[in-house]
Amino acid sequence: MKKHLKCKLLLVTAGLFVNTMFSQEVVTKGAHQLQKEIFGKQINLSEHKKTNDDKIISLQNTQTNTLNKTVFGFLPYWEQSSNAHSNIQYNLLSHLACFDFLVQLDASITTPAGWPWTSEINAAHSAGTKVIMTVVNFGGLDGADAVAWELFTNSSKQTTFFENVKNLIETYSLDGVNIDFEGMTSAHRGAELNTFMANLTNYIHTELPGKEVSFDGPAVNWGGWIIDDLVNSVDYLIVMAYDYIGANDGYTGAVAPLTHHTSWKRSVTRTIETGTYAVPTTNNPEKLILAVPYYGRHWKTETNLAESTTISSVGSTRYRDTAAEADSYGGFNWNSDFQTSWYVWNNGTNWNQVWADNELGISKKFDLAIENNLGGVGMWALNYDGGRPELWELINTKFGTTAGLNEVAENLIEVYPNPVKDVATISSLNNSKLSKIELYGITGQLIKDISPRNQNINLVDLENGIYFLKVENELGQKESFKILKSN
């Protein structure tokens, strides 16, 4: 870790040197911008055209969304064109955020490739799911930061922008706007931004009653942000709880560490409970949406050890690829420092490491949102899981019709330890005899039929993840109990 700190010191020194020379602030690119630059270029925009001429329907208020919290899913245009529609379970989303509507220097807004996404909008609205437009400006030293500053300080352009947002919402029967202004210099992240967002919220509420305004906030306040006022300026704020370790930090680690060790000070838990969002978590937690990454990061490394020094960054990965690839390299490892998963292999030339949350890591972050009474959760990005079912099942378990399934499970049994590394023991709490014990996977498949005489459950041969123990006693009483398997 001393080597890591030395690398960091060199980077900071280099950054100060650049600032001294050019009197400019170095602003790094976030995950949304980097993945747009990579994944967005992998689709043929000339072939990405509107093909559905059906009329767009409005939100069907007769459909009751049964989710107990907000579930806010970003859908980027490069996934919308990659069969996302057939993979999205709209009934498990409260909000579908269409990414991205790009704001220009003159306050005009360009729509995403293939817009309008009629099939997705109508499917969402039919399920009672709100459809939100995500308006993007990626700042930094390339001049794009001037766009945000113009909107903040030029009243004429600000008015034009507000009117353009309103027109798009009305034209396509949308339900609100999400602002994703990233990479702004610290001078532009404070009072001017918050005033701009408060003005936008007031305008939308006045002109379009019932429509929503939200903002995508940073995981860590590196300077300039006035988070408490920002939260108060919008209906809700999406906490982008990822990118804690960057591609070029010089060592491997969790994209979204739930916890941290002594020498590593940043984590999602700290972000929410004692760090950047501590005050709103205490005062108005219902306005915070904890967004988790459905992506990971791949490095070439010097060793096969966790937090190894890196040789180079290979790039971002998507859950649908990492979940399958991990199996081919011996499965996910579990890192107890960060409470997240990773895997490693050697390609004959270099060690390679991918750090990406599996369903266990994501489940723990969902639990953090529940424990702190946050307004809900989100994910970047939809269809990064492809056609795999386990993350949808996890959403259903935590926030859907089966949420709280094992809240009264302790009335019949107790399972310990939980999480379990190898063998768990069942203990009956009401002295009744169990007549049936079954172990199911998160997708509902029966894994083991266990003899009621056997009070021990062997999970040694199972992958890390979430499992459900279904029991029935001699009186016909039934319960389901959730077990977390982790090494």
Secondary structure, 3 states (H helix, E strand, C coil): CHHHHHHHHHHHHHHHHHHHHHCCCCCCCCHHHHHHHHHHHHCCHHHCCCCCCCCCCCCCCCCCCCCCCEEEEEEEHHHHCCCHHHHCCHHHCCEEEEEEEEECCCCCEECCCCCCCHHHHHHHHHCCCEEEEEEEEECCCCCCHHHHHHHHHCHHHHHHHHHHHHHHHHHCCCCEEEEEEECCCHHHCCHHHHHHHHHHHHHHHHHCCCCEEEEEECCCCCCCCCHHHHHHCCCEEEEECCCCCCCCCCECCCCCCCCCCCCCCCCHHHHHHCCCCHHHHHHCHHHEEEEEECEEEEEEECCCCCCCEEEEEEEEEEHHHHHHHHHHCCCCEEECCCCEEEEEEECCCCEEEEECCCHHHHHHHHHHHHHCCCCEEEEECCCCCCCCCHHHHHHHHHHCCCCCCCCCHHHCEEEECCCECCEEEEEECCCCCEEEEEEEECCCCEEEEECCCCCEEECCCCCCEEEEEEEEECCCCEEEEEEEECC
